[in-house]
Amino acid sequence: MLTTNYINKMKLLTKEIERKLPKLYETKDESDPTAHVKFFTPDANWTWYATEYDGEDKFFGLVQGHEDELGYFSLSQLKKVRGLLGLPVERDILFTATPLSDVRR
């Protein structure tokens, strides 16, 4: 079981993941872009899959919450989000790059 201290210190975006993420708009013509990183709330039903990153703060990808929606979200927003029990957003450390069509299933 992960401790709260570990979760609070978890880096949501590592340099390795950042290098792998395409820049914003690089995959706009792809029919099935790849999600390179998955963020989630452990105590709520929200998940963010990033397919692109501007290198500073803004991601583009799939957001699953009340419904599935492609759109923009930011690293600074993810750091502020808390679920029902007050837990912060985490990065799924076991997630591997996956086409969006597979994560939508």
VMD Tcl script that builds the backbone (N, CA, C; Angstrom):
set m [mol new atoms 315]
animate dup $m
set s [atomselect $m all]
$s set {name element resname resid chain x y z} {
  {N N MET 1 A 0.843 -1.187 0.000}
  {CA C MET 1 A 0.000 0.000 0.000}
  {C C MET 1 A 0.884 1.245 0.000}
  {N N LEU 2 A 0.584 2.164 -0.899}
  {CA C LEU 2 A 1.354 3.398 -0.962}
  {C C LEU 2 A 0.965 4.328 0.165}
  {N N THR 3 A 1.952 4.944 0.736}
  {CA C THR 3 A 1.653 5.897 1.805}
  {C C THR 3 A 1.288 7.242 1.208}
  {N N THR 4 A 0.582 8.039 1.977}
  {CA C THR 4 A 0.219 9.381 1.531}
  {C C THR 4 A 1.462 10.187 1.228}
  {N N ASN 5 A 2.519 10.003 2.009}
  {CA C ASN 5 A 3.764 10.726 1.791}
  {C C ASN 5 A 4.343 10.414 0.404}
  {N N TYR 6 A 4.312 9.126 0.017}
  {CA C TYR 6 A 4.804 8.731 -1.299}
  {C C TYR 6 A 3.972 9.378 -2.402}
  {N N ILE 7 A 2.663 9.331 -2.260}
  {CA C ILE 7 A 1.771 9.889 -3.270}
  {C C ILE 7 A 2.011 11.383 -3.417}
  {N N ASN 8 A 2.161 12.093 -2.318}
  {CA C ASN 8 A 2.386 13.534 -2.371}
  {C C ASN 8 A 3.706 13.882 -3.048}
  {N N LYS 9 A 4.673 12.967 -3.003}
  {CA C LYS 9 A 5.972 13.216 -3.616}
  {C C LYS 9 A 6.068 12.664 -5.035}
  {N N MET 10 A 5.042 11.939 -5.485}
  {CA C MET 10 A 5.072 11.353 -6.820}
  {C C MET 10 A 5.189 12.446 -7.873}
  {N N LYS 11 A 6.120 12.255 -8.791}
  {CA C LYS 11 A 6.251 13.175 -9.911}
  {C C LYS 11 A 5.217 12.787 -10.944}
  {N N LEU 12 A 4.324 13.711 -11.249}
  {CA C LEU 12 A 3.308 13.396 -12.246}
  {C C LEU 12 A 3.904 13.258 -13.633}
  {N N LEU 13 A 4.945 14.019 -13.919}
  {CA C LEU 13 A 5.546 13.968 -15.250}
  {C C LEU 13 A 7.056 13.890 -15.118}
  {N N THR 14 A 7.604 12.765 -15.526}
  {CA C THR 14 A 9.053 12.597 -15.479}
  {C C THR 14 A 9.673 13.116 -16.780}
  {N N LYS 15 A 10.959 13.358 -16.744}
  {CA C LYS 15 A 11.673 13.808 -17.954}
  {C C LYS 15 A 11.592 12.736 -19.050}
  {N N GLU 16 A 11.640 11.482 -18.660}
  {CA C GLU 16 A 11.553 10.393 -19.643}
  {C C GLU 16 A 10.211 10.415 -20.377}
  {N N ILE 17 A 9.123 10.555 -19.634}
  {CA C ILE 17 A 7.798 10.613 -20.259}
  {C C ILE 17 A 7.678 11.875 -21.100}
  {N N GLU 18 A 8.181 12.973 -20.590}
  {CA C GLU 18 A 8.115 14.242 -21.316}
  {C C GLU 18 A 8.799 14.130 -22.678}
  {N N ARG 19 A 9.928 13.433 -22.727}
  {CA C ARG 19 A 10.657 13.260 -23.999}
  {C C ARG 19 A 9.853 12.426 -24.995}
  {N N LYS 20 A 9.054 11.488 -24.497}
  {CA C LYS 20 A 8.289 10.596 -25.373}
  {C C LYS 20 A 7.003 11.236 -25.903}
  {N N LEU 21 A 6.484 12.209 -25.184}
  {CA C LEU 21 A 5.219 12.829 -25.596}
  {C C LEU 21 A 5.413 13.718 -26.824}
  {N N PRO 22 A 4.622 13.517 -27.868}
  {CA C PRO 22 A 4.687 14.420 -29.018}
  {C C PRO 22 A 4.287 15.836 -28.604}
  {N N LYS 23 A 4.790 16.809 -29.309}
  {CA C LYS 23 A 4.419 18.210 -29.067}
  {C C LYS 23 A 2.961 18.418 -29.481}
  {N N LEU 24 A 2.356 19.468 -28.945}
  {CA C LEU 24 A 0.968 19.777 -29.299}
  {C C LEU 24 A 0.811 19.847 -30.815}
  {N N TYR 25 A -0.245 19.279 -31.308}
  {CA C TYR 25 A -0.669 19.261 -32.718}
  {C C TYR 25 A 0.122 18.291 -33.591}
  {N N GLU 26 A 1.137 17.612 -33.058}
  {CA C GLU 26 A 1.921 16.683 -33.866}
  {C C GLU 26 A 1.118 15.464 -34.303}
  {N N THR 27 A 0.104 15.087 -33.530}
  {CA C THR 27 A -0.658 13.875 -33.875}
  {C C THR 27 A -2.058 14.203 -34.388}
  {N N LYS 28 A -2.300 15.462 -34.717}
  {CA C LYS 28 A -3.661 15.886 -35.098}
  {C C LYS 28 A -4.203 15.143 -36.315}
  {N N ASP 29 A -3.340 14.663 -37.181}
  {CA C ASP 29 A -3.793 13.956 -38.377}
  {C C ASP 29 A -3.827 12.437 -38.204}
  {N N GLU 30 A -3.453 11.962 -37.019}
  {CA C GLU 30 A -3.477 10.520 -36.759}
  {C C GLU 30 A -4.896 10.095 -36.381}
  {N N SER 31 A -5.326 8.979 -36.939}
  {CA C SER 31 A -6.679 8.501 -36.636}
  {C C SER 31 A -6.757 7.845 -35.253}
  {N N ASP 32 A -5.643 7.328 -34.775}
  {CA C ASP 32 A -5.628 6.656 -33.477}
  {C C ASP 32 A -4.316 6.984 -32.747}
  {N N PRO 33 A -4.217 8.204 -32.194}
  {CA C PRO 33 A -2.971 8.587 -31.510}
  {C C PRO 33 A -2.724 7.734 -30.267}
  {N N THR 34 A -1.505 7.765 -29.804}
  {CA C THR 34 A -1.082 6.979 -28.654}
  {C C THR 34 A -1.131 7.798 -27.374}
  {N N ALA 35 A -1.705 7.208 -26.339}
  {CA C ALA 35 A -1.647 7.790 -25.001}
  {C C ALA 35 A -0.319 7.357 -24.390}
  {N N HIS 36 A 0.482 8.319 -23.951}
  {CA C HIS 36 A 1.803 8.019 -23.417}
  {C C HIS 36 A 1.847 8.009 -21.896}
  {N N VAL 37 A 0.864 8.632 -21.267}
  {CA C VAL 37 A 0.835 8.686 -19.806}
  {C C VAL 37 A -0.615 8.717 -19.336}
  {N N LYS 38 A -0.851 8.091 -18.197}
  {CA C LYS 38 A -2.197 8.024 -17.616}
  {C C LYS 38 A -2.153 8.627 -16.215}
  {N N PHE 39 A -3.048 9.582 -15.970}
  {CA C PHE 39 A -3.225 10.181 -14.652}
  {C C PHE 39 A -4.623 9.797 -14.166}
  {N N PHE 40 A -4.794 9.652 -12.853}
  {CA C PHE 40 A -6.111 9.272 -12.341}
  {C C PHE 40 A -6.287 9.754 -10.906}
  {N N THR 41 A -7.550 9.851 -10.513}
  {CA C THR 41 A -7.870 10.128 -9.117}
  {C C THR 41 A -8.168 8.788 -8.456}
  {N N PRO 42 A -7.445 8.429 -7.396}
  {CA C PRO 42 A -7.663 7.141 -6.757}
  {C C PRO 42 A -8.984 7.059 -5.988}
  {N N ASP 43 A -9.578 8.207 -5.698}
  {CA C ASP 43 A -10.816 8.225 -4.923}
  {C C ASP 43 A -11.963 8.911 -5.651}
  {N N ALA 44 A -11.884 8.925 -6.968}
  {CA C ALA 44 A -12.955 9.467 -7.815}
  {C C ALA 44 A -12.820 8.796 -9.187}
  {N N ASN 45 A -13.793 8.945 -10.021}
  {CA C ASN 45 A -13.792 8.275 -11.322}
  {C C ASN 45 A -13.332 9.195 -12.443}
  {N N TRP 46 A -12.144 9.753 -12.313}
  {CA C TRP 46 A -11.597 10.619 -13.349}
  {C C TRP 46 A -10.238 10.078 -13.782}
  {N N THR 47 A -10.037 10.055 -15.109}
  {CA C THR 47 A -8.780 9.596 -15.688}
  {C C THR 47 A -8.425 10.502 -16.861}
  {N N TRP 48 A -7.139 10.816 -16.978}
  {CA C TRP 48 A -6.636 11.653 -18.062}
  {C C TRP 48 A -5.541 10.875 -18.782}
  {N N TYR 49 A -5.647 10.758 -20.108}
  {CA C TYR 49 A -4.638 10.110 -20.943}
  {C C TYR 49 A -4.016 11.173 -21.841}
  {N N ALA 50 A -2.741 11.410 -21.693}
  {CA C ALA 50 A -2.074 12.447 -22.482}
  {C C ALA 50 A -1.476 11.862 -23.760}
  {N N THR 51 A -1.819 12.508 -24.882}
  {CA C THR 51 A -1.257 12.119 -26.179}
  {C C THR 51 A -0.255 13.138 -26.696}
  {N N GLU 52 A -0.353 14.378 -26.213}
  {CA C GLU 52 A 0.544 15.462 -26.648}
  {C C GLU 52 A 0.825 16.376 -25.464}
  {N N TYR 53 A 1.938 17.117 -25.551}
  {CA C TYR 53 A 2.338 18.010 -24.466}
  {C C TYR 53 A 3.072 19.206 -25.060}
  {N N ASP 54 A 2.803 20.390 -24.528}
  {CA C ASP 54 A 3.456 21.592 -25.051}
  {C C ASP 54 A 4.854 21.823 -24.480}
  {N N GLY 55 A 5.295 20.955 -23.581}
  {CA C GLY 55 A 6.620 21.082 -22.998}
  {C C GLY 55 A 6.667 21.983 -21.776}
  {N N GLU 56 A 5.531 22.589 -21.445}
  {CA C GLU 56 A 5.496 23.482 -20.289}
  {C C GLU 56 A 4.400 23.096 -19.299}
  {N N ASP 57 A 3.131 23.097 -19.756}
  {CA C ASP 57 A 2.041 22.845 -18.825}
  {C C ASP 57 A 0.819 22.183 -19.467}
  {N N LYS 58 A 0.630 22.354 -20.750}
  {CA C LYS 58 A -0.621 21.941 -21.394}
  {C C LYS 58 A -0.500 20.599 -22.110}
  {N N PHE 59 A -1.476 19.723 -21.814}
  {CA C PHE 59 A -1.594 18.436 -22.483}
  {C C PHE 59 A -2.808 18.455 -23.405}
  {N N PHE 60 A -2.801 17.541 -24.370}
  {CA C PHE 60 A -3.997 17.206 -25.125}
  {C C PHE 60 A -4.161 15.709 -24.987}
  {N N GLY 61 A -5.419 15.276 -24.836}
  {CA C GLY 61 A -5.660 13.849 -24.743}
  {C C GLY 61 A -7.095 13.546 -24.387}
  {N N LEU 62 A -7.297 12.350 -23.896}
  {CA C LEU 62 A -8.620 11.858 -23.545}
  {C C LEU 62 A -8.856 12.059 -22.053}
  {N N VAL 63 A -9.995 12.649 -21.732}
  {CA C VAL 63 A -10.408 12.811 -20.340}
  {C C VAL 63 A -11.645 11.954 -20.133}
  {N N GLN 64 A -11.582 11.064 -19.152}
  {CA C GLN 64 A -12.726 10.221 -18.810}
  {C C GLN 64 A -13.222 10.625 -17.432}
  {N N GLY 65 A -14.441 11.135 -17.411}
  {CA C GLY 65 A -15.064 11.548 -16.159}
  {C C GLY 65 A -16.530 11.225 -16.252}
  {N N HIS 66 A -17.346 12.263 -16.347}
  {CA C HIS 66 A -18.779 12.046 -16.540}
  {C C HIS 66 A -19.035 11.450 -17.921}
  {N N GLU 67 A -18.149 11.739 -18.855}
  {CA C GLU 67 A -18.191 11.177 -20.202}
  {C C GLU 67 A -16.776 11.210 -20.757}
  {N N ASP 68 A -16.557 10.559 -21.883}
  {CA C ASP 68 A -15.254 10.596 -22.551}
  {C C ASP 68 A -15.187 11.830 -23.435}
  {N N GLU 69 A -14.076 12.560 -23.346}
  {CA C GLU 69 A -13.946 13.768 -24.152}
  {C C GLU 69 A -12.483 14.022 -24.473}
  {N N LEU 70 A -12.213 14.332 -25.744}
  {CA C LEU 70 A -10.882 14.764 -26.133}
  {C C LEU 70 A -10.764 16.248 -25.835}
  {N N GLY 71 A -9.628 16.652 -25.286}
  {CA C GLY 71 A -9.467 18.062 -24.982}
  {C C GLY 71 A -8.146 18.351 -24.304}
  {N N TYR 72 A -8.022 19.594 -23.862}
  {CA C TYR 72 A -6.811 20.078 -23.215}
  {C C TYR 72 A -6.958 20.037 -21.701}
  {N N PHE 73 A -5.868 19.749 -21.032}
  {CA C PHE 73 A -5.797 19.843 -19.571}
  {C C PHE 73 A -4.360 20.186 -19.214}
  {N N SER 74 A -4.173 20.688 -18.018}
  {CA C SER 74 A -2.830 21.155 -17.670}
  {C C SER 74 A -2.258 20.415 -16.469}
  {N N LEU 75 A -0.953 20.371 -16.440}
  {CA C LEU 75 A -0.233 19.772 -15.334}
  {C C LEU 75 A -0.528 20.527 -14.042}
  {N N SER 76 A -0.582 21.844 -14.128}
  {CA C SER 76 A -0.866 22.645 -12.929}
  {C C SER 76 A -2.264 22.340 -12.386}
  {N N GLN 77 A -3.236 22.102 -13.260}
  {CA C GLN 77 A -4.579 21.720 -12.809}
  {C C GLN 77 A -4.556 20.356 -12.135}
  {N N LEU 78 A -3.861 19.398 -12.753}
  {CA C LEU 78 A -3.799 18.053 -12.185}
  {C C LEU 78 A -3.202 18.073 -10.781}
  {N N LYS 79 A -2.228 18.932 -10.553}
  {CA C LYS 79 A -1.594 19.019 -9.235}
  {C C LYS 79 A -2.543 19.564 -8.169}
  {N N LYS 80 A -3.584 20.273 -8.583}
  {CA C LYS 80 A -4.532 20.867 -7.635}
  {C C LYS 80 A -5.763 19.994 -7.376}
  {N N VAL 81 A -6.070 19.085 -8.298}
  {CA C VAL 81 A -7.283 18.267 -8.194}
  {C C VAL 81 A -7.184 17.326 -7.002}
  {N N ARG 82 A -8.305 17.207 -6.301}
  {CA C ARG 82 A -8.425 16.254 -5.198}
  {C C ARG 82 A -9.743 15.497 -5.382}
  {N N GLY 83 A -9.712 14.224 -5.030}
  {CA C GLY 83 A -10.915 13.405 -5.122}
  {C C GLY 83 A -11.769 13.555 -3.882}
  {N N LEU 84 A -12.741 12.687 -3.752}
  {CA C LEU 84 A -13.710 12.753 -2.657}
  {C C LEU 84 A -13.074 12.654 -1.273}
  {N N LEU 85 A -12.000 11.914 -1.162}
  {CA C LEU 85 A -11.324 11.748 0.123}
  {C C LEU 85 A -10.129 12.690 0.276}
  {N N GLY 86 A -9.966 13.591 -0.683}
  {CA C GLY 86 A -8.870 14.547 -0.614}
  {C C GLY 86 A -7.555 14.052 -1.181}
  {N N LEU 87 A -7.577 12.884 -1.840}
  {CA C LEU 87 A -6.339 12.343 -2.401}
  {C C LEU 87 A -5.983 13.051 -3.704}
  {N N PRO 88 A -4.697 13.277 -3.941}
  {CA C PRO 88 A -4.273 13.948 -5.169}
  {C C PRO 88 A -4.279 13.006 -6.369}
  {N N VAL 89 A -4.198 13.600 -7.535}
  {CA C VAL 89 A -4.066 12.838 -8.784}
  {C C VAL 89 A -2.735 12.093 -8.755}
  {N N GLU 90 A -2.747 10.884 -9.286}
  {CA C GLU 90 A -1.543 10.066 -9.385}
  {C C GLU 90 A -1.260 9.741 -10.846}
  {N N ARG 91 A -0.023 9.373 -11.125}
  {CA C ARG 91 A 0.346 8.837 -12.435}
  {C C ARG 91 A 0.358 7.328 -12.298}
  {N N ASP 92 A -0.241 6.643 -13.253}
  {CA C ASP 92 A -0.237 5.180 -13.255}
  {C C ASP 92 A 1.158 4.725 -13.673}
  {N N ILE 93 A 1.942 4.273 -12.701}
  {CA C ILE 93 A 3.340 3.915 -12.984}
  {C C ILE 93 A 3.465 2.617 -13.786}
  {N N LEU 94 A 2.381 1.855 -13.885}
  {CA C LEU 94 A 2.409 0.604 -14.654}
  {C C LEU 94 A 1.865 0.782 -16.074}
  {N N PHE 95 A 1.353 1.962 -16.391}
  {CA C PHE 95 A 0.762 2.208 -17.702}
  {C C PHE 95 A 1.850 2.240 -18.771}
  {N N THR 96 A 1.573 1.583 -19.899}
  {CA C THR 96 A 2.473 1.640 -21.047}
  {C C THR 96 A 1.748 2.314 -22.207}
  {N N ALA 97 A 2.499 2.920 -23.078}
  {CA C ALA 97 A 1.921 3.632 -24.221}
  {C C ALA 97 A 0.913 2.734 -24.939}
  {N N THR 98 A -0.283 3.286 -25.160}
  {CA C THR 98 A -1.416 2.517 -25.685}
  {C C THR 98 A -2.230 3.386 -26.643}
  {N N PRO 99 A -2.664 2.847 -27.776}
  {CA C PRO 99 A -3.534 3.615 -28.661}
  {C C PRO 99 A -4.821 4.034 -27.937}
  {N N LEU 100 A -5.323 5.219 -28.237}
  {CA C LEU 100 A -6.536 5.715 -27.578}
  {C C LEU 100 A -7.724 4.773 -27.793}
  {N N SER 101 A -7.776 4.135 -28.946}
  {CA C SER 101 A -8.897 3.209 -29.193}
  {C C SER 101 A -8.920 2.083 -28.166}
  {N N ASP 102 A -7.766 1.678 -27.666}
  {CA C ASP 102 A -7.712 0.613 -26.663}
  {C C ASP 102 A -8.119 1.113 -25.275}
  {N N VAL 103 A -7.770 2.334 -24.916}
  {CA C VAL 103 A -8.140 2.826 -23.582}
  {C C VAL 103 A -9.612 3.193 -23.522}
  {N N ARG 104 A -10.235 3.422 -24.661}
  {CA C ARG 104 A -11.675 3.751 -24.686}
  {C C ARG 104 A -12.542 2.524 -24.475}
  {N N ARG 105 A -11.989 1.352 -24.593}
  {CA C ARG 105 A -12.783 0.113 -24.449}
  {C C ARG 105 A -13.113 -0.176 -23.022}
}
mol reanalyze $m
mol bondsrecalc $m
mol representation Tube
mol addrep $m
